[in-house]
C-alpha cells in the first residue's frame, strides 16, 4: 500500500513537460561590457522566439531567437543612436540578429548547454550558452549567460575596433519564462 501511495504521489513529477512558448513580455535579455574599464549595461527590448524544450528529449529541443537590434538600449539616446550606426550594428542594413540552436546537452542539476549559430551584421559564428531550467508547474524559468566577442561580428569597426577602449568580450545574460502546452 505504501509503495502504491508513494508511486502515485511521485507520478506528477516523473512526467516530463515540453515548454514551447517564450513569454517575451516577462523575459529579459541583457548585455554588459567594459568601456575604458567602466562596466556598461544594456538590454535588448524586443525579440521573438520559437522554442521547444523537454529535458527528457534533448535531441528534439530547438530554439530560434530573432533579435530586433533596433531595440538595443545602452542606457541613453546618444548611445542608442551610436549603436545603430554602420560601425556598430548598422541597423539600417541589418535590423535583426538571429540565433538558431543546433544541440542541447544536459550538465546535471537542471543545468544545460545549448549550442548554435549566431548571426549578427551578416556574420555567423558558433556559440554555446550554459543555462539553468527551473520548472514551476506549467512554466519554467531559463536563466543563462554567454560571452560574445564583438570583433567576430564586426561590431565596433573603424576607430572603435580597439579592444583597449571597448572590450571585445560582451556578456549576454538571459532570463526567459516559458509556458507548456501552447
Secondary structure as GFF3:
##gff-version 3
##sequence-region A 1 182
A	DSSP	alpha_helix	2	14	.	.	.	ID=ss1
A	DSSP	beta_strand	19	22	.	.	.	ID=ss2
A	DSSP	three_ten_helix	24	26	.	.	.	ID=ss3
A	DSSP	beta_strand	28	35	.	.	.	ID=ss4
A	DSSP	beta_strand	38	44	.	.	.	ID=ss5
A	DSSP	beta_strand	47	52	.	.	.	ID=ss6
A	DSSP	three_ten_helix	58	60	.	.	.	ID=ss7
A	DSSP	beta_strand	62	68	.	.	.	ID=ss8
A	DSSP	three_ten_helix	69	71	.	.	.	ID=ss9
A	DSSP	beta_strand	72	73	.	.	.	ID=ss10
A	DSSP	alpha_helix	77	84	.	.	.	ID=ss11
A	DSSP	beta_strand	96	108	.	.	.	ID=ss12
A	DSSP	beta_strand	111	120	.	.	.	ID=ss13
A	DSSP	beta_strand	123	136	.	.	.	ID=ss14
A	DSSP	beta_strand	139	149	.	.	.	ID=ss15
A	DSSP	three_ten_helix	150	153	.	.	.	ID=ss16
A	DSSP	three_ten_helix	158	161	.	.	.	ID=ss17
A	DSSP	beta_strand	169	180	.	.	.	ID=ss18
###
